[in-house]
Amino acid sequence: MELRQLLAFKEVAAHASFTAAAMHLHLTQSAVSQQIKVLEDECGVTLFDRSGRFVRLTNAGQVFLTHVERILAQVDNARIEMTEMAGGSRGRCRLAALPSIAAYLLPRALATFQRRYPGVEVQLRESVQAQLLEWVQQGLVDFGIIALPVQDPHLQSIVLLHDEFVLVVPKDHVLATRRIVRLAELSAEPFVLYPPGAGGREQFLEACRQVGFEPRISFESEDRETILGLVAAGVGITFIPRFIARHTRADGPVSVEIIEPRLRREVGVVWHRNRYLPQSARNLIALLEDAVRTPL
């Protein structure tokens, strides 16, 4: 059983076609067919049903595919580990982050990373929490920077920073002169929030319900600057992490402490515990930890 045969098998399974698999592998169709035939003879089973327009995996083929994917993943991991033996100075680093974190935590760390490891290609994705978790689970990124905790037992995480949410109101709002405000005092206020699944929205809504009211949402936006602009214009009020509030414009909306309850979050790095974490990714995570310890 040879690696090229396993690769051919995986491609035929993925494309449901010997012709398409051959094109992808830059081989002839007969060469791919011969490799699959050798595999079937060696395994003693039929791996593909060839009776229709498209080839389909047999039951045995489905079982064999799980083993092949695991074997090829191990081979890929071995290649990566060998490439990164030099200390992570070559290769690539794929990460994903919440947009707010990408905007304020990543720039300094990435700039330092590029100076130290110019031979490493960095690929950055941004999205909401659920999408980031899916990318990490599927192996599309090496690690994600998200709100913790995560419940998936296959994922491993470390905490980067502890943060609290603060209230953000227009400069001429009655609460703008307050140092602190109790959450229950906001029951009559209109809110501008991120859409479901983003920006700590569910945590905030649940806290409001616990103190006896359902927030009235006047607008929703996926963009932080749009939300802050709407707040500054008097459309409503919102809440954002203190980490982000420190970076808002001095002439923008005003931040006020929220108490009873305080709304807290942890932000951390998460990766798949069963996949090799490249040295380049570990180097970047170390720089992120430094950036948190020595904020601007």
C-alpha positions in Angstrom: 0.0 0.0 0.0 1.7 3.2 -1.2 1.1 6.9 -0.4 0.3 7.7 -4.0 -2.5 5.1 -4.0 -4.0 6.5 -0.9 -3.9 10.0 -2.5 -5.6 8.7 -5.6 -8.3 7.0 -3.5 -9.0 10.2 -1.5 -9.3 12.3 -4.7 -11.6 9.8 -6.4 -13.8 9.8 -3.3 -13.7 13.6 -3.1 -14.6 14.1 -6.8 -16.8 11.0 -7.3 -15.0 10.7 -10.6 -11.9 8.9 -11.9 -11.6 11.6 -14.6 -11.8 14.6 -12.2 -9.4 12.9 -9.8 -6.9 12.2 -12.6 -7.0 15.9 -13.7 -6.5 17.1 -10.1 -3.5 14.7 -9.7 -2.1 15.5 -13.2 -2.3 11.8 -14.1 -4.1 9.8 -16.7 -7.4 8.2 -15.9 -6.0 4.8 -16.5 -3.2 5.4 -14.0 -5.7 6.4 -11.3 -7.9 3.4 -12.1 -4.9 1.1 -11.9 -3.9 2.5 -8.5 -7.4 2.0 -7.1 -7.5 -1.6 -8.6 -4.2 -2.4 -6.8 -5.7 -1.1 -3.5 -8.9 -3.1 -3.9 -6.9 -6.2 -4.7 -4.7 -5.7 -1.6 -7.6 -4.9 0.7 -9.7 -7.7 -0.8 -12.8 -5.5 -1.1 -14.5 -3.3 -3.6 -14.0 0.4 -2.6 -16.1 2.1 -5.2 -19.5 1.4 -6.8 -18.9 2.2 -10.5 -22.4 1.3 -11.8 -23.7 4.9 -12.1 -22.7 8.1 -13.8 -20.7 9.0 -10.7 -18.6 6.5 -8.7 -19.6 6.1 -5.1 -17.9 4.7 -2.1 -19.1 1.3 -0.9 -19.6 0.6 2.8 -16.0 -0.7 2.8 -14.9 2.4 1.0 -16.4 4.6 3.6 -14.6 2.8 6.4 -11.3 2.9 4.4 -11.7 6.6 3.8 -11.6 7.4 7.5 -8.3 5.5 7.8 -6.9 7.2 4.7 -7.8 10.7 5.9 -6.1 9.9 9.2 -3.0 8.5 7.6 -2.7 11.5 5.2 -3.2 13.9 8.0 -0.4 12.3 9.9 1.9 12.5 6.8 1.0 16.2 6.5 1.7 16.7 10.2 5.1 15.1 9.7 6.0 17.3 6.8 5.0 20.4 8.8 7.0 19.4 11.8 10.1 18.8 9.7 9.7 22.2 8.1 9.3 23.9 11.4 12.3 22.2 13.0 14.4 25.3 12.4 12.3 27.2 15.0 9.3 28.3 13.0 11.3 30.5 10.6 9.6 29.1 7.5 6.2 27.9 6.5 2.9 29.6 7.3 0.7 30.5 10.2 -3.0 30.5 9.8 -5.1 32.3 12.5 -8.6 33.6 12.9 -9.9 36.2 15.3 -12.9 38.2 16.4 -12.8 41.5 14.5 -12.5 43.6 17.7 -9.5 41.6 18.8 -8.0 41.7 15.3 -8.3 45.5 15.3 -6.6 46.2 18.7 -4.6 43.2 19.8 -3.1 41.8 16.6 -1.4 44.7 14.8 1.6 45.1 17.2 2.1 41.4 17.6 1.9 40.8 13.9 4.3 43.6 13.1 6.8 42.1 15.6 6.2 38.6 14.2 6.9 39.7 10.6 10.2 41.4 11.6 11.4 38.3 13.5 10.1 35.7 11.0 10.0 37.2 7.5 10.0 33.7 6.0 6.6 32.8 7.5 3.4 33.6 5.6 0.6 34.8 7.9 -3.0 34.2 6.9 -5.6 36.0 8.9 -9.4 35.4 8.9 -12.0 37.4 10.8 -15.6 36.4 11.7 -18.1 35.8 14.5 -17.4 33.3 17.3 -19.4 30.4 15.8 -17.5 30.6 12.5 -14.1 30.9 14.2 -14.8 27.7 16.2 -15.9 25.9 13.0 -12.6 26.9 11.2 -10.6 25.6 14.2 -12.5 22.4 14.3 -12.1 21.8 10.6 -8.4 22.5 10.6 -8.8 25.5 8.3 -6.8 27.6 10.7 -4.0 26.7 13.2 -5.7 28.6 16.1 -8.4 31.1 16.8 -8.7 34.1 19.2 -12.1 34.0 20.7 -14.2 34.5 23.8 -13.8 31.7 26.3 -14.8 29.2 27.5 -15.4 26.7 24.7 -17.2 23.4 25.3 -15.7 21.2 22.6 -13.5 18.6 24.3 -11.4 18.4 21.2 -10.3 22.0 21.6 -7.5 23.2 23.9 -7.3 26.8 25.0 -5.3 29.4 27.0 -6.5 32.7 28.4 -5.0 35.8 26.9 -6.9 38.5 28.8 -9.7 39.1 31.3 -12.0 41.9 30.3 -15.2 43.6 31.5 -18.0 45.2 29.4 -18.7 48.9 29.9 -21.7 50.9 28.9 -21.3 53.4 26.0 -23.7 56.4 25.8 -23.8 59.7 23.8 -21.8 62.6 25.3 -25.1 64.4 26.1 -26.9 61.4 27.6 -28.1 61.7 31.2 -25.8 58.8 32.2 -22.7 60.3 30.6 -21.8 62.1 33.8 -22.2 59.0 36.0 -19.2 56.9 37.1 -21.2 53.7 37.5 -24.7 52.5 36.5 -26.7 49.5 37.6 -27.9 47.3 34.8 -31.5 47.5 36.0 -31.5 51.2 35.5 -31.2 50.7 31.7 -34.6 49.0 31.3 -36.2 51.9 29.4 -33.2 52.6 27.1 -33.0 51.7 23.4 -29.9 49.6 22.5 -27.7 49.3 19.4 -26.3 45.8 19.4 -24.4 43.3 17.4 -26.6 40.6 15.7 -27.2 37.3 17.4 -24.1 35.2 18.0 -21.7 38.2 18.1 -20.2 40.8 20.5 -21.3 39.1 23.7 -24.9 39.8 22.9 -26.4 36.7 24.4 -24.5 37.2 27.7 -25.8 40.8 27.8 -29.4 39.8 27.1 -29.3 37.1 29.7 -27.9 39.5 32.3 -30.7 42.0 31.6 -33.3 39.2 32.0 -31.8 38.3 35.3 -32.4 41.8 36.6 -36.0 41.9 35.3 -36.2 43.4 31.8 -36.0 42.5 28.1 -33.8 45.1 26.3 -35.4 47.1 23.6 -33.2 46.9 20.5 -33.4 49.9 18.1 -30.7 48.9 15.7 -28.3 46.0 14.9 -25.0 46.1 13.1 -22.1 43.8 12.5 -19.6 46.8 12.4 -18.3 48.3 15.6 -17.7 51.7 14.1 -21.3 51.8 12.8 -22.6 50.9 16.3 -20.5 53.6 18.0 -21.6 56.1 15.3 -25.2 55.3 16.0 -24.6 55.7 19.7 -22.9 59.0 19.2 -25.8 60.2 17.1 -28.2 59.4 19.9 -30.0 56.5 18.4 -29.4 54.3 21.4 -26.8 53.0 23.9 -24.6 50.0 23.7 -21.9 48.0 25.6 -18.4 47.1 24.5 -15.4 45.4 26.2 -13.2 47.8 28.2 -10.3 46.6 26.1 -11.9 48.2 23.0 -13.3 51.2 24.9 -9.7 52.2 25.7 -9.1 52.7 21.9 -12.2 54.7 21.1 -11.9 58.4 20.0 -11.7 61.0 22.8 -14.4 63.0 21.1 -16.7 60.0 20.7 -19.3 58.4 23.1 -18.7 58.1 26.8 -17.9 54.9 28.7 -19.6 54.2 32.1 -19.0 51.3 34.5 -21.8 48.6 34.6 -22.4 47.0 38.0 -25.0 44.6 39.6 -24.0 42.5 37.7 -20.6 43.2 36.2 -20.4 41.7 32.8 -17.0 39.9 32.2 -15.4 37.9 29.5 -12.2 36.0 28.9 -10.4 36.2 25.5 -8.1 33.4 24.6 -6.4 31.2 22.1 -8.0 28.0 21.0 -6.6 25.1 18.9 -7.4 21.5 18.1 -5.7 19.3 20.6 -5.3 16.4 18.1 -3.6 18.5 15.4 0.0 19.6 15.4 0.3 23.2 16.3 3.1 24.6 14.1 6.1 26.3 15.8 5.3 29.4 13.8 1.8 29.5 15.4 3.4 29.0 18.9 5.8 31.8 18.2 2.9 34.1 17.3 0.9 33.1 20.4 3.9 33.9 22.6 4.0 37.4 21.0 0.3 37.9 21.7 0.8 37.0 25.3 3.6 39.6 25.4 1.3 42.2 23.8 -1.3 41.6 26.5 1.2 41.9 29.3 2.6 45.2 28.0 -0.4 47.1 26.6 0.1 50.4 24.7 
